[in-house]
Amino acid sequence: MNATLQDRQDIADLMTGWIHRDLGEWDRLKGLFHPDSRIEITWFEGPAYDFVDASARMASSAFGTKHLISTPVVTFSTDGTCAVSETNAVVIGENVDLRLGCEGHNRFIDRLEKRDGAWRISDRKSVYDFGTFTFPSGPVDIDAEAAGRYPREYAALAYLLEVSGFPVSRIFATKGSGLERDMKQSAFTWLGEQEKY
């Protein structure tokens, strides 16, 4: 079975469905994922459904986000039931209490599976390309030493997450890094393995 235009549209809808996170539509956000799906991003690693619950807690804090999502680049398995997608995204964050914001550019690397006729994400990871601080109400002081503990590509996002109570506990993939290479190689190895079944 070859992938169809409808398969591509369904996967694009999954990517743009991230708007449900920004809108606080938690059940609809869970609907983007298979029940056994996992996610690894700056502030959360674990089951995707747990991520949705954690996102709801974040939404009740002083830290808020908005995401801009592009059209994904998708590679399908030979039988058309699995895929790997890479999607450009921009995350805009702001802590209203601290009067400090950030803008981060990243790419989601997703493994997707079509089960019972429906495409869902089975694994989501992120590569961070670059980011910057924003100052919605004018300049405020930043602890440059604390921000400097993170890779430059996502230092602003990680710093704002940390001071908002959502710490970043390890190093994540950045553009051109070995971690990015390994992440993509693993995803496409997985895709090739699916073709054997």
ABEGO torsion letter per residue (X at the ends): XBBBAAAAAAAAAAAAAAAAAAAGBAAAAAAABBAABBBBBAABBEBAAAAAAAAAAAAABABBBBBBBBBBBBBBBAAGABBBBBBBBBBBBBBAAAGBBBBBBBBBBBBBBBBGGBBBBABBBBBBABBBBBBAAEBBBBBAAAAAABBAAAAAAAAAAAAAGBBBABBBBBBGBAAAAAAAAAAAAAAAAAAAX
